Amino acid sequence: MKRIGLTGSIGSGKSTVAKLLIARGIAVLDADAVARRVSSRDDVLQAVSSQLGTAYVLPDGLNRAALAQLVFANHEARATLNAIIHPAVREEMARLENAFELDGASAVVQDIPLLFENGLEKLFDAVILVDAPLETRIARVMQRDPCMTREAVLARDAAQMPASEKRARADFILENDGDEMALEAQLEALLVKLGLRPS
């Protein structure tokens, strides 16, 4: 089974690529969705409460808005939160990937926003980066989430590895600076190259 990593900076269109992969019958694991699930576990909530403060835990789970404000402004707090959440996410992603392998999947794509930041590229046979110019990415994020200011998007982008460094580390790059049809055409060609579609 091929293990493929999928990553991209905020607003790059990574979720669109994941959707296109799923439409083609390729198994995709979403690290953000898994993180939301594991972050409601009692052990995770207790660790956040004790290490970052009770204000960041609500009766029904994490106080996501307050946490986002904290971690995108405070590097130490972000590192603390990542040290709590990421091991639990990786453990669950490995379990889900194993289930797909036992089910006979030819490939599993793990959609991980902070793949390079967490040094996870060694886990994969190939890493695909989805990228777009910064201004395009900012506009996309602000369009899909009107509550996000330009400054908030830039703060989140600055918390990630620079796009130029991601491009240097990726095995394959999908340029998402056009429309979805152009992106889809690039993806089709890449899947042929990876042996996941007939040539």
C-alpha positions in Angstrom: 0.0 0.0 0.0 1.3 3.4 -0.9 1.4 6.0 1.9 1.1 9.5 0.6 1.2 12.8 2.6 -0.8 15.8 1.5 -0.1 19.2 2.8 -0.3 22.9 2.1 -0.4 26.3 3.8 -3.7 27.9 4.9 -5.9 28.7 1.9 -3.8 26.6 -0.6 -6.7 24.4 -1.6 -5.6 21.2 0.2 -9.2 20.4 1.2 -10.2 20.7 -2.5 -7.5 18.1 -3.5 -8.7 15.8 -0.6 -12.2 16.0 -2.0 -11.1 15.2 -5.5 -9.1 12.2 -4.2 -12.1 10.9 -2.3 -14.2 11.3 -5.5 -11.7 9.0 -7.2 -12.1 6.3 -4.6 -8.7 7.0 -2.8 -8.7 6.7 1.0 -8.0 10.1 2.7 -7.4 10.6 6.4 -8.0 14.1 7.6 -5.7 15.0 10.5 -7.8 18.1 11.4 -10.9 15.9 11.7 -9.0 13.4 13.8 -7.6 16.2 16.0 -11.1 17.4 16.7 -12.2 14.0 17.8 -9.2 13.2 20.0 -9.3 16.7 21.6 -12.6 15.8 23.2 -11.0 13.0 25.1 -10.8 13.4 28.9 -7.0 12.9 29.0 -6.5 15.6 26.4 -8.9 18.1 28.1 -7.2 17.5 31.5 -3.7 18.1 30.0 -4.9 21.3 28.3 -6.5 22.6 31.5 -3.5 21.8 33.7 -0.8 23.1 31.2 -2.5 26.1 29.5 -5.3 27.0 32.0 -8.9 26.2 32.8 -10.2 29.0 30.5 -9.3 26.9 27.5 -11.6 24.0 28.4 -15.4 24.3 28.2 -17.9 21.8 29.6 -18.4 20.2 26.1 -14.7 20.3 25.0 -11.9 22.7 24.1 -12.5 26.5 23.9 -11.3 26.6 20.3 -11.7 30.3 19.8 -9.7 31.2 22.9 -7.1 28.6 22.1 -6.6 29.8 18.5 -6.2 33.4 19.8 -3.6 32.1 22.3 -1.5 29.8 20.1 -1.2 32.0 17.0 0.2 34.8 19.2 2.3 32.7 21.6 4.9 30.2 20.3 5.4 28.5 23.6 1.7 27.9 24.1 1.5 26.6 20.6 4.3 24.1 21.2 2.6 23.0 24.5 -0.7 22.4 22.8 0.9 20.6 19.9 2.8 18.3 22.4 -0.6 17.4 23.9 -2.6 16.9 20.7 -0.2 15.6 18.0 0.9 12.3 19.6 -2.8 11.4 20.1 -3.6 12.4 16.5 -0.6 10.4 15.1 -1.6 7.3 17.1 -5.2 7.5 15.7 -4.1 8.2 12.1 -1.8 5.1 12.2 -4.7 3.0 13.5 -7.0 4.2 10.8 -4.4 3.8 8.1 -3.8 0.2 9.3 -7.5 -0.5 9.0 -7.5 0.7 5.4 -4.4 -1.5 4.7 -6.2 -4.6 6.1 -9.2 -3.7 3.9 -6.9 -3.9 0.8 -6.6 -0.2 0.0 -3.9 0.4 -2.7 -3.1 3.8 -1.2 -3.9 6.0 1.8 -3.4 9.8 1.7 -2.9 11.5 5.0 -4.1 15.2 4.8 -1.8 16.9 7.4 -1.5 20.7 7.5 1.7 20.7 9.7 3.3 17.7 8.0 6.7 19.3 7.4 6.6 21.3 10.6 6.3 18.1 12.6 9.0 16.2 10.6 6.5 13.6 9.4 7.7 13.3 5.7 9.7 10.2 6.6 6.4 8.3 7.2 5.4 8.6 3.5 6.4 7.2 0.2 5.7 10.6 -1.3 4.5 14.0 -0.2 2.2 16.2 -2.3 2.2 20.0 -1.6 -0.7 22.1 -2.7 0.4 25.7 -3.1 -0.9 29.1 -4.3 0.4 32.7 -4.1 0.0 34.3 -0.6 -2.6 36.9 -1.8 -4.7 34.2 -3.4 -4.6 32.2 -0.2 -5.6 35.2 2.0 -8.5 36.0 -0.3 -9.7 32.4 -0.2 -9.6 32.2 3.6 -11.4 35.5 4.1 -14.1 34.5 1.5 -14.8 31.2 3.2 -14.7 32.6 6.7 -15.8 36.3 6.8 -14.9 36.5 10.5 -11.2 36.1 9.6 -9.3 39.3 9.2 -6.3 39.7 6.9 -4.1 40.0 10.0 -5.5 36.7 11.5 -4.8 34.9 8.2 -1.3 36.3 8.1 -0.7 35.2 11.7 -1.8 31.7 10.9 0.4 31.6 7.8 3.4 32.9 9.8 2.9 30.1 12.3 3.6 27.6 9.5 6.8 26.8 7.6 7.4 29.2 4.8 5.9 28.0 1.5 9.3 28.2 -0.2 10.7 25.7 2.3 7.7 23.4 1.8 8.2 23.5 -1.9 11.9 22.5 -1.5 10.9 19.5 0.6 7.9 18.2 -1.3 8.1 15.4 -3.8 5.3 16.8 -5.9 3.7 20.2 -6.1 0.1 21.0 -7.3 -0.1 24.7 -8.3 -3.5 25.9 -7.3 -3.4 29.4 -8.7 -6.2 28.8 -11.3 -9.6 27.2 -11.3 -10.6 23.8 -10.0 -10.5 22.3 -13.5 -6.8 23.2 -13.8 -6.1 21.7 -10.4 -8.0 18.5 -11.3 -6.0 18.1 -14.5 -2.7 18.4 -12.5 -4.0 15.9 -10.0 -5.0 13.4 -12.7 -1.5 13.5 -14.2 0.1 13.1 -10.8 -2.1 10.1 -9.9 -0.9 8.4 -13.2 2.7 9.2 -12.2 2.1 7.6 -8.8 0.6 4.5 -10.4 -2.8 5.2 -8.9 -4.6 5.8 -12.2 -4.2 4.0 -15.5 -2.0 5.9 -18.0 
